[in-house]
Amino acid sequence: MSIMILNARFLTTLVMFALFVAACVLALGLPTKAAFMPLLVGVPGALLCGAQLILDLRRGPDAPVEADEDDADTSAQSEAQAFGWLALFAVALGGFGFVAGGPIIVGAFVRFSSKDTWKNAAIAAGGTFVVLWGIFIWLLELSLFKGLIVEALFG
């Protein structure tokens, strides 16, 4: 295997891998119910980051890519859209909670940002609702944030 020059992608994956592994190690010292959520996120995250590290090591350093002005404009526009959707997601979760706000914003993202059909947006929103309610509330019996607007209206 050739010596790999550390690049930004490899370093990012390495840091993320370390964070997920650290979350798993710290969760082992917690009571069972408290350790479940960090392990639920940490184990798959560590496995995926480990797989990405292997791919990065096999691939080697990236060849330099020349960017033209159109790519820079498109990149800045897509970056602004990503931050916009992130802000909308935060507002939806803060206002309407996970169970209501999550499906609404996922459906809107699939329809408007991905420019997909209303049918696929409804399926994505429904799937998000099923995962949030079915797994977290029904199966795991966890209490999810209900949202500031929902709590103000319905107490």
SVG drawing of the C-alpha trace seen along z (x, -y; Angstrom):
<svg xmlns="http://www.w3.org/2000/svg" viewBox="-55 -33 59 35">
<polyline fill="none" stroke="black" stroke-width="0.4" points="0.0,0.0 1.3,-3.4 1.8,-6.1 -1.3,-8.3 -1.0,-12.0 -3.5,-13.2 -6.2,-15.3 -9.3,-17.1 -11.7,-14.3 -9.6,-11.7 -9.0,-13.9 -12.8,-14.7 -13.7,-11.1 -11.0,-10.3 -12.3,-12.9 -15.9,-11.8 -14.9,-8.2 -13.1,-9.2 -16.2,-11.2 -18.6,-8.2 -16.2,-5.8 -15.8,-8.2 -19.6,-8.5 -19.9,-4.7 -17.1,-4.3 -18.7,-7.0 -22.1,-5.4 -20.8,-2.1 -20.5,-3.8 -24.1,-5.0 -27.2,-3.2 -28.9,-1.0 -31.7,-3.4 -29.4,-6.4 -26.8,-4.6 -29.2,-3.5 -29.4,-6.7 -25.7,-7.4 -25.2,-3.7 -28.0,-3.9 -26.2,-6.8 -22.6,-5.9 -22.4,-2.3 -23.8,-2.9 -21.9,-6.1 -18.6,-4.4 -19.2,-1.5 -20.0,-3.9 -17.0,-6.1 -14.8,-3.0 -16.0,-1.9 -15.3,-5.4 -11.8,-5.3 -11.1,-2.1 -12.4,-3.5 -10.3,-6.6 -7.2,-4.6 -7.8,-2.5 -8.5,-5.5 -5.5,-7.5 -5.3,-11.3 -7.6,-13.2 -6.2,-14.6 -6.6,-18.4 -9.7,-19.6 -9.8,-22.8 -13.0,-24.8 -14.4,-27.3 -16.6,-30.3 -19.9,-28.5 -19.0,-25.8 -18.2,-28.4 -21.6,-30.1 -23.4,-26.8 -21.6,-25.8 -22.4,-29.0 -26.0,-28.8 -26.3,-25.1 -24.5,-26.0 -27.0,-28.9 -29.9,-26.5 -28.5,-23.9 -28.3,-26.5 -31.8,-27.7 -33.2,-24.2 -31.2,-23.7 -32.8,-26.9 -36.3,-25.8 -35.7,-22.4 -34.7,-24.0 -37.7,-26.3 -40.1,-23.4 -38.7,-21.3 -38.6,-24.1 -42.2,-25.2 -44.0,-22.0 -41.7,-19.3 -40.2,-16.2 -43.4,-14.2 -45.2,-17.0 -42.4,-19.3 -40.0,-16.5 -42.5,-15.0 -43.6,-18.4 -40.1,-19.7 -39.0,-16.3 -42.0,-16.4 -41.3,-20.0 -37.6,-19.2 -38.4,-16.3 -41.0,-18.2 -39.3,-21.6 -35.6,-21.1 -35.3,-17.7 -38.1,-18.7 -39.8,-15.3 -43.5,-14.5 -46.1,-15.2 -46.6,-11.4 -42.9,-10.8 -43.0,-13.8 -46.0,-12.3 -44.3,-8.9 -41.1,-10.5 -43.2,-12.5 -45.2,-9.5 -42.1,-7.4 -40.5,-10.0 -43.6,-10.1 -43.7,-6.3 -40.0,-6.2 -40.3,-9.0 -43.6,-7.9 -43.3,-4.2 -39.7,-3.6 -39.1,-6.4 -42.5,-6.9 -44.2,-3.5 -41.4,-1.0 -38.7,-2.8 -41.3,-4.7 -39.2,-7.9 -40.6,-11.4 -39.8,-13.6 -39.9,-17.4 -43.4,-18.5 -42.6,-22.0 -43.1,-25.5 -46.2,-26.3 -47.8,-22.9 -47.2,-23.2 -48.5,-26.8 -51.7,-25.8 -52.4,-22.4 -50.5,-22.7"/>
</svg>
